[in-house]
């Protein structure tokens, strides 16, 4: 499949050519030409009339299968361009959906992609109906007015069915999530821009071999795995990658997947440290935009600057400082910025940052545990290490242990026949400055 790419840049539309070309390749297209223009949006064609003539000539000369715009096209612009070029014209978000369709494996992911595609199609079908009334063309995909209206009804019916199915998936996941919380698991959500290395990091943390390729949107299916963080019970979930300007219809369609971020105790945001600072900043801001839309910017966040093996340590330190400055300016609940290489398994800083972040969670409190029977001490200590952190131990006829413990796990300790009282001690997170 051959494609001509079109990029229009302006103050409002800041498009990365490299990212756009990578999207095209990820969708399986051979990029035969890229046409660029600097100007504000033309209401009829998106690009100017002179550039449109140039595009026509390229289409005649190169005979591509599609023309793909890096900018969002309105339904009327898409129709006007098709009428002028006599070839299928799609925009960046239709291209993303094509990639999603190729990468979706689970039933849930396939339903989410179908829902997003149908949501995108609705305004196109409405535009076709409007054009029919104007006598401008046949209906959507060659259908007449009646068939086009029936197709619109079918889309809406199918969208309703998919939403109900996704609600059932969401309910099942909620049951599993509550069960995990009941047995003391801490939930960490991997988030970040597509191709930052989230799946590679999940593999490194959990000792898995989940598919992780140097491509955009490798992961669409939600994957949750357990990993060891000291003795604590921790689950990490990989989620769909972000992209600049992620439109609301994709956020809505993938809400059941992105909800793993909403419900997480800690957000682990991954950035590619090997990229120039301008790209890191753009992708960091895009990621914060999605997290803001999900209303999760108040959640404790650890930022991992991945791929540090591809750049110098001084460079990574400089970028980490800039990330901290942005987080401070925007009031982000940033606990730490760390340097890692998921590919090489260099994760020491990350483990330390996550352990510190875990103990600042509101679900933890300081308690004194008294164990009267010496033979019970090893079992009590093992349980405390799984659900918290031992601060101090005094052995004697009655062993006295001071520890941070998940308040929801107190009942599990009391079943061991120990005495427990809450200590009048500040929460471990109090007074801790962002980024420390």
C-alpha positions as a LaTeX table, in Angstrom:
\begin{tabular}{lrrr}
\hline
Residue & $x$ (\AA) & $y$ (\AA) & $z$ (\AA) \\
\hline
Unk1 & 0.00 & 0.00 & 0.00 \\
Unk2 & 1.45 & 3.33 & $-1.10$ \\
Unk3 & 0.55 & 6.63 & 0.54 \\
Unk4 & 1.25 & 10.33 & 0.08 \\
Unk5 & 1.40 & 12.19 & 3.37 \\
Unk6 & 0.27 & 15.82 & 3.74 \\
Unk7 & 1.38 & 18.02 & 6.65 \\
Unk8 & 0.02 & 21.52 & 7.24 \\
Unk9 & 1.83 & 23.44 & 9.96 \\
Unk10 & 0.59 & 26.55 & 11.71 \\
Unk11 & 0.55 & 28.12 & 15.16 \\
Unk12 & $-2.30$ & 25.79 & 16.13 \\
Unk13 & $-1.12$ & 22.69 & 14.23 \\
Unk14 & 2.36 & 21.66 & 15.33 \\
Unk15 & 2.94 & 18.35 & 13.61 \\
Unk16 & 6.07 & 16.22 & 13.95 \\
Unk17 & 7.05 & 14.94 & 10.50 \\
Unk18 & 9.11 & 12.11 & 12.00 \\
Unk19 & 6.18 & 10.93 & 14.13 \\
Unk20 & 3.75 & 11.18 & 11.20 \\
Unk21 & 6.04 & 9.11 & 8.97 \\
Unk22 & 6.41 & 6.54 & 11.76 \\
Unk23 & 2.61 & 6.34 & 12.02 \\
Unk24 & 2.37 & 5.69 & 8.29 \\
Unk25 & 4.99 & 2.95 & 8.45 \\
Unk26 & 3.34 & 1.41 & 11.53 \\
Unk27 & 0.08 & 1.21 & 9.55 \\
Unk28 & 1.91 & $-0.66$ & 6.79 \\
Unk29 & 2.19 & 2.10 & 4.18 \\
Unk30 & 5.08 & 2.80 & 1.87 \\
Unk31 & 5.55 & 6.56 & 2.06 \\
Unk32 & 6.10 & 7.70 & $-1.56$ \\
Unk33 & 5.99 & 11.45 & $-0.83$ \\
Unk34 & 5.41 & 13.98 & 1.94 \\
Unk35 & 3.87 & 17.32 & 1.01 \\
Unk36 & 4.27 & 20.13 & 3.56 \\
Unk37 & 2.72 & 23.59 & 3.84 \\
Unk38 & 2.96 & 26.40 & 6.40 \\
Unk39 & $-0.36$ & 28.25 & 6.59 \\
Unk40 & $-3.55$ & 28.52 & 8.57 \\
Unk41 & $-6.33$ & 26.05 & 7.80 \\
Unk42 & $-8.21$ & 26.48 & 4.53 \\
Unk43 & $-11.92$ & 25.95 & 5.33 \\
Unk44 & $-12.65$ & 23.95 & 2.18 \\
Unk45 & $-9.54$ & 21.82 & 1.60 \\
Unk46 & $-7.47$ & 22.23 & 4.79 \\
Unk47 & $-4.48$ & 23.12 & 2.56 \\
Unk48 & $-4.38$ & 26.05 & 0.14 \\
Unk49 & $-5.59$ & 25.80 & $-3.47$ \\
Unk50 & $-2.07$ & 26.10 & $-4.88$ \\
Unk51 & $-0.83$ & 23.25 & $-2.68$ \\
Unk52 & $-3.92$ & 21.24 & $-3.69$ \\
Unk53 & $-2.88$ & 21.52 & $-7.36$ \\
Unk54 & 0.59 & 20.31 & $-6.41$ \\
Unk55 & $-1.00$ & 17.38 & $-4.58$ \\
Unk56 & $-3.11$ & 16.53 & $-7.64$ \\
Unk57 & 0.03 & 16.34 & $-9.74$ \\
Unk58 & 1.73 & 14.05 & $-7.23$ \\
Unk59 & $-1.32$ & 11.75 & $-7.18$ \\
Unk60 & $-1.27$ & 11.50 & $-10.99$ \\
Unk61 & 2.47 & 10.86 & $-11.05$ \\
Unk62 & 2.88 & 8.43 & $-8.12$ \\
Unk63 & $-0.53$ & 6.66 & $-8.16$ \\
Unk64 & $-0.79$ & 6.09 & $-4.39$ \\
Unk65 & $-3.51$ & 4.01 & $-2.75$ \\
Unk66 & $-4.36$ & 6.78 & $-0.28$ \\
Unk67 & $-3.62$ & 10.36 & 0.65 \\
Unk68 & $-3.15$ & 10.77 & 4.40 \\
Unk69 & $-3.35$ & 14.15 & 6.15 \\
Unk70 & $-1.42$ & 14.67 & 9.38 \\
Unk71 & $-4.09$ & 17.23 & 10.35 \\
Unk72 & $-7.65$ & 16.48 & 11.39 \\
Unk73 & $-10.07$ & 16.83 & 8.46 \\
Unk74 & $-13.66$ & 17.91 & 8.84 \\
Unk75 & $-16.22$ & 15.69 & 7.03 \\
Unk76 & $-16.76$ & 18.38 & 4.39 \\
Unk77 & $-12.99$ & 18.80 & 3.83 \\
Unk78 & $-12.59$ & 15.03 & 3.40 \\
Unk79 & $-15.40$ & 15.01 & 0.82 \\
Unk80 & $-14.04$ & 18.06 & $-1.06$ \\
Unk81 & $-10.57$ & 16.52 & $-1.23$ \\
Unk82 & $-11.98$ & 13.19 & $-2.47$ \\
Unk83 & $-13.93$ & 15.04 & $-5.16$ \\
Unk84 & $-10.77$ & 16.82 & $-6.32$ \\
Unk85 & $-8.31$ & 13.93 & $-6.06$ \\
Unk86 & $-10.56$ & 10.95 & $-6.94$ \\
Unk87 & $-8.73$ & 8.85 & $-4.33$ \\
Unk88 & $-9.42$ & 7.87 & $-0.73$ \\
Unk89 & $-8.38$ & 10.62 & 1.69 \\
Unk90 & $-8.01$ & 10.00 & 5.43 \\
Unk91 & $-6.58$ & 11.97 & 8.32 \\
Unk92 & $-4.25$ & 11.25 & 11.23 \\
Unk93 & $-6.94$ & 9.76 & 13.48 \\
Unk94 & $-8.25$ & 7.38 & 10.83 \\
Unk95 & $-4.62$ & 6.33 & 10.37 \\
Unk96 & $-4.29$ & 5.69 & 14.12 \\
Unk97 & $-7.47$ & 3.60 & 14.02 \\
Unk98 & $-6.04$ & 1.53 & 11.18 \\
Unk99 & $-3.01$ & 0.78 & 13.38 \\
Unk100 & $-5.29$ & $-0.04$ & 16.32 \\
Unk101 & $-7.26$ & $-2.46$ & 14.16 \\
Unk102 & $-4.06$ & $-4.30$ & 13.20 \\
Unk103 & $-2.81$ & $-4.50$ & 16.80 \\
Unk104 & $-6.05$ & $-5.42$ & 18.63 \\
Unk105 & $-5.98$ & $-9.05$ & 19.79 \\
Unk106 & $-8.38$ & $-9.45$ & 22.72 \\
Unk107 & $-12.14$ & $-9.19$ & 22.36 \\
Unk108 & $-12.14$ & $-6.04$ & 24.52 \\
Unk109 & $-9.50$ & $-4.29$ & 22.40 \\
Unk110 & $-11.35$ & $-5.18$ & 19.19 \\
Unk111 & $-14.61$ & $-3.79$ & 20.61 \\
Unk112 & $-12.88$ & $-0.57$ & 21.69 \\
Unk113 & $-11.36$ & $-0.10$ & 18.22 \\
Unk114 & $-14.70$ & $-0.77$ & 16.55 \\
Unk115 & $-16.45$ & 1.73 & 18.84 \\
Unk116 & $-13.85$ & 4.42 & 18.09 \\
Unk117 & $-14.15$ & 3.75 & 14.34 \\
Unk118 & $-17.94$ & 3.98 & 14.42 \\
Unk119 & $-17.82$ & 7.19 & 16.45 \\
Unk120 & $-15.50$ & 8.66 & 13.84 \\
Unk121 & $-17.76$ & 7.48 & 11.01 \\
Unk122 & $-20.96$ & 9.10 & 12.31 \\
Unk123 & $-20.13$ & 12.70 & 11.22 \\
Unk124 & $-18.95$ & 11.38 & 7.82 \\
Unk125 & $-22.29$ & 9.65 & 7.24 \\
Unk126 & $-24.17$ & 12.77 & 8.34 \\
Unk127 & $-22.14$ & 14.80 & 5.84 \\
Unk128 & $-23.05$ & 12.29 & 3.11 \\
Unk129 & $-26.75$ & 12.72 & 3.93 \\
Unk130 & $-26.36$ & 16.50 & 3.77 \\
Unk131 & $-24.66$ & 16.22 & 0.39 \\
Unk132 & $-27.44$ & 14.00 & $-0.94$ \\
Unk133 & $-30.00$ & 16.67 & $-0.03$ \\
Unk134 & $-27.91$ & 19.19 & $-1.95$ \\
Unk135 & $-27.87$ & 16.82 & $-4.93$ \\
Unk136 & $-24.07$ & 16.77 & $-4.77$ \\
Unk137 & $-23.33$ & 13.06 & $-4.79$ \\
Unk138 & $-24.53$ & 9.54 & $-4.03$ \\
Unk139 & $-24.70$ & 8.52 & $-0.38$ \\
Unk140 & $-22.01$ & 7.16 & 1.88 \\
Unk141 & $-19.79$ & 4.61 & 0.08 \\
Unk142 & $-22.03$ & 4.72 & $-3.00$ \\
Unk143 & $-25.30$ & 4.15 & $-1.11$ \\
Unk144 & $-28.44$ & 6.16 & $-1.80$ \\
Unk145 & $-30.20$ & 8.34 & 0.77 \\
Unk146 & $-32.37$ & 5.57 & 2.20 \\
Unk147 & $-29.47$ & 3.11 & 2.54 \\
Unk148 & $-27.26$ & 5.83 & 4.05 \\
Unk149 & $-29.88$ & 6.68 & 6.68 \\
Unk150 & $-30.31$ & 2.99 & 7.48 \\
Unk151 & $-26.57$ & 2.64 & 7.79 \\
Unk152 & $-26.50$ & 5.53 & 10.28 \\
Unk153 & $-29.20$ & 3.74 & 12.32 \\
Unk154 & $-27.13$ & 0.56 & 12.22 \\
Unk155 & $-24.02$ & 2.43 & 13.44 \\
Unk156 & $-25.88$ & 3.88 & 16.42 \\
Unk157 & $-27.42$ & 0.51 & 17.29 \\
Unk158 & $-24.04$ & $-1.21$ & 17.10 \\
Unk159 & $-22.40$ & 1.50 & 19.23 \\
Unk160 & $-25.02$ & 0.88 & 21.91 \\
Unk161 & $-24.35$ & $-2.87$ & 21.84 \\
Unk162 & $-20.58$ & $-2.35$ & 22.13 \\
Unk163 & $-20.93$ & 0.08 & 25.04 \\
Unk164 & $-23.06$ & $-2.44$ & 26.94 \\
Unk165 & $-20.49$ & $-5.19$ & 26.32 \\
Unk166 & $-17.67$ & $-2.92$ & 27.48 \\
Unk167 & $-19.64$ & $-2.07$ & 30.61 \\
Unk168 & $-19.79$ & $-5.79$ & 31.42 \\
Unk169 & $-16.03$ & $-6.06$ & 30.92 \\
Unk170 & $-15.58$ & $-3.01$ & 33.15 \\
Unk171 & $-17.75$ & $-4.59$ & 35.88 \\
Unk172 & $-15.72$ & $-7.84$ & 35.75 \\
Unk173 & $-12.48$ & $-5.89$ & 35.99 \\
Unk174 & $-13.82$ & $-3.89$ & 38.95 \\
Unk175 & $-14.58$ & $-7.12$ & 40.83 \\
Unk176 & $-11.02$ & $-8.36$ & 40.21 \\
Unk177 & $-9.56$ & $-4.98$ & 41.21 \\
Unk178 & $-11.47$ & $-4.92$ & 44.52 \\
Unk179 & $-10.33$ & $-8.45$ & 45.28 \\
Unk180 & $-6.71$ & $-7.44$ & 44.66 \\
Unk181 & $-7.09$ & $-4.46$ & 46.99 \\
Unk182 & $-8.66$ & $-6.67$ & 49.66 \\
Unk183 & $-5.60$ & $-8.90$ & 49.73 \\
Unk184 & $-3.24$ & $-5.93$ & 49.92 \\
Unk185 & $-1.98$ & $-5.36$ & 46.39 \\
Unk186 & $-0.66$ & $-1.94$ & 45.42 \\
Unk187 & $-1.73$ & $-0.98$ & 41.87 \\
Unk188 & 0.84 & 0.74 & 39.62 \\
Unk189 & $-0.27$ & 1.91 & 36.15 \\
Unk190 & 2.28 & 2.25 & 33.36 \\
Unk191 & 1.45 & 5.32 & 31.29 \\
Unk192 & 3.17 & 7.43 & 28.69 \\
Unk193 & 3.59 & 8.32 & 25.06 \\
Unk194 & 3.46 & 5.51 & 22.52 \\
Unk195 & 6.80 & 3.78 & 21.91 \\
Unk196 & 8.39 & 5.10 & 25.12 \\
Unk197 & 9.22 & 1.53 & 26.21 \\
Unk198 & 6.33 & 0.70 & 28.57 \\
Unk199 & 5.96 & $-2.93$ & 27.46 \\
Unk200 & 9.73 & $-3.47$ & 27.72 \\
Unk201 & 9.60 & $-2.04$ & 31.25 \\
Unk202 & 6.69 & $-4.34$ & 32.18 \\
Unk203 & 8.75 & $-7.30$ & 30.96 \\
Unk204 & 11.75 & $-6.16$ & 33.01 \\
Unk205 & 9.69 & $-5.64$ & 36.18 \\
Unk206 & 7.64 & $-8.82$ & 35.99 \\
Unk207 & 10.08 & $-11.15$ & 34.22 \\
Unk208 & 7.64 & $-11.58$ & 31.32 \\
Unk209 & 8.04 & $-11.79$ & 27.55 \\
Unk210 & 5.08 & $-9.72$ & 26.39 \\
Unk211 & 5.42 & $-8.43$ & 22.82 \\
Unk212 & 7.51 & $-5.26$ & 22.85 \\
Unk213 & 8.54 & $-3.89$ & 19.46 \\
Unk214 & 10.04 & $-0.60$ & 18.37 \\
Unk215 & 6.72 & 0.45 & 16.86 \\
Unk216 & 3.90 & 2.78 & 17.78 \\
Unk217 & 0.90 & 1.30 & 19.63 \\
Unk218 & 2.29 & $-2.20$ & 20.11 \\
Unk219 & 0.06 & $-2.54$ & 23.20 \\
Unk220 & $-3.71$ & $-2.15$ & 23.01 \\
Unk221 & $-4.69$ & $-4.97$ & 25.35 \\
Unk222 & $-4.53$ & $-4.30$ & 29.08 \\
Unk223 & $-1.88$ & $-6.48$ & 30.71 \\
Unk224 & $-1.49$ & $-6.80$ & 34.50 \\
Unk225 & 1.38 & $-8.64$ & 36.16 \\
Unk226 & 2.77 & $-9.05$ & 39.66 \\
Unk227 & 6.30 & $-7.99$ & 40.51 \\
Unk228 & 8.48 & $-7.94$ & 43.60 \\
Unk229 & 9.04 & $-4.64$ & 45.37 \\
Unk230 & 10.85 & $-5.63$ & 48.52 \\
Unk231 & 8.32 & $-7.93$ & 50.15 \\
Unk232 & 5.30 & $-5.88$ & 49.07 \\
Unk233 & 2.41 & $-7.09$ & 46.96 \\
Unk234 & 2.49 & $-4.95$ & 43.81 \\
Unk235 & 0.69 & $-5.25$ & 40.47 \\
Unk236 & 1.74 & $-3.28$ & 37.39 \\
Unk237 & $-0.62$ & $-2.69$ & 34.45 \\
Unk238 & 0.43 & $-1.72$ & 30.94 \\
Unk239 & $-2.02$ & 0.59 & 29.14 \\
Unk240 & $-2.50$ & 1.94 & 25.62 \\
Unk241 & 0.10 & 4.55 & 24.66 \\
Unk242 & $-0.76$ & 8.23 & 24.42 \\
Unk243 & $-0.30$ & 10.44 & 21.38 \\
Unk244 & $-0.34$ & 14.21 & 20.96 \\
Unk245 & $-3.89$ & 15.59 & 20.79 \\
Unk246 & $-5.56$ & 12.25 & 21.57 \\
Unk247 & $-9.16$ & 13.00 & 20.54 \\
Unk248 & $-12.10$ & 12.54 & 22.94 \\
Unk249 & $-13.68$ & 9.74 & 20.87 \\
Unk250 & $-10.58$ & 7.55 & 21.32 \\
Unk251 & $-10.35$ & 8.38 & 25.04 \\
Unk252 & $-14.03$ & 7.44 & 25.42 \\
Unk253 & $-13.71$ & 4.20 & 23.43 \\
Unk254 & $-10.67$ & 3.11 & 25.45 \\
Unk255 & $-12.02$ & 4.34 & 28.78 \\
Unk256 & $-12.30$ & 0.83 & 30.26 \\
Unk257 & $-8.58$ & 0.34 & 29.53 \\
Unk258 & $-7.52$ & 3.82 & 30.61 \\
Unk259 & $-9.54$ & 3.32 & 33.80 \\
Unk260 & $-6.61$ & 1.25 & 35.06 \\
Unk261 & $-4.82$ & 4.59 & 35.35 \\
Unk262 & $-7.82$ & 6.17 & 37.10 \\
Unk263 & $-7.93$ & 3.38 & 39.69 \\
Unk264 & $-4.17$ & 3.06 & 40.20 \\
Unk265 & $-2.45$ & 3.94 & 43.47 \\
Unk266 & 0.65 & 5.19 & 41.64 \\
Unk267 & 1.18 & 6.35 & 38.05 \\
Unk268 & 4.50 & 5.34 & 36.51 \\
Unk269 & 4.95 & 7.70 & 33.56 \\
Unk270 & 7.58 & 6.58 & 31.04 \\
Unk271 & 9.48 & 9.01 & 28.79 \\
Unk272 & 12.15 & 8.29 & 26.17 \\
Unk273 & 15.30 & 9.98 & 27.52 \\
Unk274 & 17.21 & 9.42 & 24.27 \\
Unk275 & 15.10 & 11.97 & 22.36 \\
Unk276 & 15.89 & 15.69 & 22.10 \\
Unk277 & 14.46 & 17.79 & 24.94 \\
Unk278 & 11.90 & 19.44 & 22.63 \\
Unk279 & 10.37 & 16.06 & 21.82 \\
Unk280 & 10.46 & 14.90 & 25.45 \\
Unk281 & 8.70 & 18.10 & 26.53 \\
Unk282 & 6.05 & 17.76 & 23.81 \\
Unk283 & 5.32 & 14.15 & 24.74 \\
Unk284 & 5.39 & 14.88 & 28.48 \\
Unk285 & 2.86 & 17.69 & 28.01 \\
Unk286 & 0.69 & 15.45 & 25.78 \\
Unk287 & 0.75 & 12.74 & 28.47 \\
Unk288 & $-0.17$ & 15.25 & 31.18 \\
Unk289 & $-3.04$ & 16.39 & 28.95 \\
Unk290 & $-4.52$ & 12.88 & 28.84 \\
Unk291 & $-3.99$ & 12.41 & 32.58 \\
Unk292 & $-5.72$ & 15.73 & 33.18 \\
Unk293 & $-8.68$ & 14.57 & 31.09 \\
Unk294 & $-8.78$ & 11.40 & 33.19 \\
Unk295 & $-8.62$ & 13.58 & 36.35 \\
Unk296 & $-5.58$ & 11.73 & 37.73 \\
Unk297 & $-2.97$ & 14.49 & 38.07 \\
Unk298 & $-3.42$ & 14.41 & 41.86 \\
Unk299 & $-2.25$ & 10.79 & 41.94 \\
Unk300 & 1.33 & 10.10 & 43.15 \\
Unk301 & 3.52 & 9.97 & 40.03 \\
Unk302 & 6.98 & 8.59 & 39.36 \\
Unk303 & 8.53 & 9.62 & 36.04 \\
Unk304 & 10.96 & 7.11 & 34.51 \\
Unk305 & 13.37 & 8.48 & 31.91 \\
Unk306 & 13.88 & 5.30 & 29.91 \\
Unk307 & 16.62 & 4.35 & 27.39 \\
Unk308 & 19.33 & 6.11 & 29.39 \\
Unk309 & 21.78 & 3.67 & 27.77 \\
Unk310 & 21.31 & 5.59 & 24.50 \\
Unk311 & 22.46 & 8.94 & 25.91 \\
Unk312 & 24.87 & 10.37 & 28.49 \\
Unk313 & 24.21 & 10.54 & 32.24 \\
Unk314 & 24.72 & 14.31 & 32.31 \\
Unk315 & 22.15 & 14.68 & 29.55 \\
Unk316 & 19.64 & 12.55 & 31.48 \\
Unk317 & 20.23 & 14.55 & 34.69 \\
Unk318 & 19.57 & 17.79 & 32.82 \\
Unk319 & 16.34 & 16.43 & 31.33 \\
Unk320 & 15.23 & 15.11 & 34.72 \\
Unk321 & 15.65 & 18.57 & 36.22 \\
Unk322 & 13.55 & 20.09 & 33.43 \\
Unk323 & 10.82 & 17.51 & 33.97 \\
Unk324 & 10.77 & 18.38 & 37.69 \\
Unk325 & 10.46 & 22.08 & 36.86 \\
Unk326 & 7.45 & 21.49 & 34.60 \\
Unk327 & 5.80 & 19.30 & 37.25 \\
Unk328 & 6.36 & 21.94 & 39.93 \\
Unk329 & 4.96 & 24.71 & 37.72 \\
Unk330 & 1.79 & 22.71 & 37.11 \\
Unk331 & 1.32 & 21.38 & 40.63 \\
Unk332 & 1.79 & 17.72 & 39.65 \\
Unk333 & 2.04 & 15.24 & 42.53 \\
Unk334 & 5.49 & 14.13 & 41.39 \\
Unk335 & 7.30 & 11.90 & 43.86 \\
Unk336 & 10.51 & 11.26 & 41.90 \\
Unk337 & 12.16 & 11.43 & 38.47 \\
Unk338 & 14.46 & 8.44 & 37.87 \\
Unk339 & 16.78 & 7.24 & 35.09 \\
Unk340 & 16.36 & 3.67 & 33.85 \\
Unk341 & 17.15 & 1.30 & 31.01 \\
Unk342 & 14.30 & $-1.20$ & 30.74 \\
Unk343 & 16.12 & $-3.02$ & 27.94 \\
Unk344 & 19.25 & $-3.59$ & 30.07 \\
Unk345 & 17.32 & $-4.12$ & 33.32 \\
Unk346 & 18.89 & $-1.11$ & 35.05 \\
Unk347 & 16.01 & $-0.32$ & 37.41 \\
Unk348 & 17.62 & 0.30 & 40.82 \\
Unk349 & 16.52 & 3.96 & 41.04 \\
Unk350 & 12.99 & 3.01 & 40.00 \\
Unk351 & 12.62 & 0.34 & 42.69 \\
Unk352 & 13.71 & 2.82 & 45.37 \\
Unk353 & 11.36 & 5.53 & 44.09 \\
Unk354 & 8.38 & 3.15 & 43.98 \\
Unk355 & 9.06 & 1.86 & 47.50 \\
Unk356 & 9.15 & 5.44 & 48.80 \\
Unk357 & 5.99 & 6.35 & 46.87 \\
Unk358 & 4.09 & 3.30 & 48.16 \\
Unk359 & 4.60 & 4.29 & 51.79 \\
Unk360 & 3.30 & 7.83 & 51.19 \\
Unk361 & $-0.10$ & 6.50 & 50.05 \\
Unk362 & $-3.07$ & 7.51 & 52.24 \\
Unk363 & $-3.93$ & 3.82 & 52.73 \\
Unk364 & $-0.81$ & 3.46 & 54.94 \\
Unk365 & $-0.54$ & 4.36 & 58.61 \\
Unk366 & 1.95 & 3.89 & 61.47 \\
Unk367 & 1.04 & 1.09 & 63.90 \\
Unk368 & 2.47 & $-0.74$ & 66.90 \\
Unk369 & 2.09 & $-4.53$ & 66.75 \\
Unk370 & 2.59 & $-6.59$ & 69.92 \\
Unk371 & 3.30 & $-10.33$ & 69.59 \\
Unk372 & 3.13 & $-12.35$ & 72.81 \\
Unk373 & 4.06 & $-15.76$ & 71.39 \\
Unk374 & 7.65 & $-15.97$ & 70.04 \\
Unk375 & 6.80 & $-18.69$ & 67.50 \\
Unk376 & 4.40 & $-16.28$ & 65.77 \\
Unk377 & 7.01 & $-13.54$ & 65.23 \\
Unk378 & 8.43 & $-14.84$ & 61.87 \\
Unk379 & 4.95 & $-15.15$ & 60.35 \\
Unk380 & 3.91 & $-11.69$ & 61.59 \\
Unk381 & 7.13 & $-10.12$ & 60.25 \\
Unk382 & 6.63 & $-11.79$ & 56.84 \\
Unk383 & 3.07 & $-10.48$ & 56.62 \\
Unk384 & 4.10 & $-6.95$ & 57.63 \\
Unk385 & 6.80 & $-6.92$ & 54.95 \\
Unk386 & 4.17 & $-7.95$ & 52.38 \\
Unk387 & 1.71 & $-5.21$ & 53.35 \\
Unk388 & 3.99 & $-2.48$ & 54.67 \\
Unk389 & 7.41 & $-1.73$ & 56.13 \\
Unk390 & 8.96 & $-2.56$ & 59.48 \\
Unk391 & 10.37 & 0.55 & 61.19 \\
Unk392 & 11.62 & $-0.86$ & 64.50 \\
Unk393 & 11.58 & $-4.15$ & 66.44 \\
Unk394 & 12.04 & $-4.68$ & 70.19 \\
Unk395 & 12.36 & $-8.33$ & 71.23 \\
Unk396 & 11.45 & $-9.54$ & 74.70 \\
Unk397 & 8.74 & $-11.56$ & 76.43 \\
Unk398 & 6.43 & $-9.61$ & 74.16 \\
Unk399 & 7.89 & $-8.58$ & 70.79 \\
Unk400 & 7.00 & $-4.99$ & 69.90 \\
Unk401 & 7.05 & $-3.97$ & 66.22 \\
Unk402 & 6.56 & $-0.49$ & 64.80 \\
Unk403 & 5.58 & $-0.47$ & 61.14 \\
Unk404 & 3.78 & 1.27 & 58.30 \\
Unk405 & 0.84 & $-0.92$ & 57.29 \\
Unk406 & $-2.05$ & $-0.72$ & 54.85 \\
Unk407 & $-5.02$ & 0.13 & 57.05 \\
Unk408 & $-7.25$ & $-2.20$ & 55.06 \\
Unk409 & $-5.03$ & $-5.15$ & 56.02 \\
Unk410 & $-5.30$ & $-4.76$ & 59.81 \\
Unk411 & $-7.90$ & $-7.54$ & 60.02 \\
Unk412 & $-5.45$ & $-9.96$ & 58.41 \\
Unk413 & $-2.95$ & $-9.20$ & 61.16 \\
Unk414 & $-5.48$ & $-9.48$ & 63.99 \\
Unk415 & $-6.30$ & $-13.03$ & 62.81 \\
Unk416 & $-2.78$ & $-13.96$ & 63.93 \\
Unk417 & $-3.73$ & $-13.05$ & 67.52 \\
Unk418 & $-1.58$ & $-9.94$ & 67.86 \\
Unk419 & $-2.28$ & $-6.61$ & 69.57 \\
Unk420 & $-2.43$ & $-3.53$ & 67.35 \\
Unk421 & $-2.69$ & 0.18 & 68.10 \\
Unk422 & $-2.27$ & 3.19 & 65.82 \\
Unk423 & 0.70 & 5.42 & 66.59 \\
Unk424 & 0.34 & 9.17 & 66.86 \\
Unk425 & 2.94 & 9.68 & 64.16 \\
Unk426 & 2.84 & 11.85 & 61.02 \\
Unk427 & 2.08 & 10.12 & 57.73 \\
Unk428 & 5.30 & 9.22 & 55.95 \\
Unk429 & 4.33 & 11.42 & 53.01 \\
Unk430 & 3.74 & 14.56 & 55.07 \\
Unk431 & 6.33 & 17.27 & 54.50 \\
Unk432 & 7.89 & 15.39 & 51.57 \\
Unk433 & 8.54 & 17.82 & 48.73 \\
Unk434 & 7.68 & 16.87 & 45.18 \\
Unk435 & 10.52 & 15.15 & 43.38 \\
Unk436 & 12.34 & 14.11 & 46.57 \\
\hline
\end{tabular}
